[in-house]
Amino acid sequence: MVTARCCPADCALREDWEDELNQVKSALEDESVLRMERMLKVISHPLRLKILLMLSNRDQCVCEFIWIFKEPSTLISNHLKILKDAGIIETYYRSNHKIYRFKEDADRTIVTFLHQQWKKNTKQP
C-alpha cells in the first residue's frame, strides 16, 4: 500500500522536486519580478491608484487632481512626484499649466487591467 506524503520533497523523486523548485526560485529572483514589486508598491496607495485611473482616460492638469480629490496641492504633488520618480508618468506644459500623462515606455499592464475593471464596475464610457 502506498501512503501519500504531505510534501513532494518527501517522496522518492526528491531530486526532481529540488530541480523544479530551484527553477522557480531562480525565476522569482528575476529582474522582471523586482519591477513588478516596485510597480505594485507605487500603485498600492489609494490616491496614486486614483491618479493613474484618471490618467488612463486622458492627460490631466494638476488642478484637476486637486479639484477631484479635495486634498492639499502639496499632498497631490508629492504623490505625483512618486509616480514620476517610478518612471510611470511624465509632465509637459500646455500654456502655463503642468500636464501629467503616462510615459510612452511605461509598463501599464496592471494599471490597464485595473482601469478596465473600474470602467466595467462603474459603467464608465
Disulfide bonds with the S-S distance in Angstrom:
none
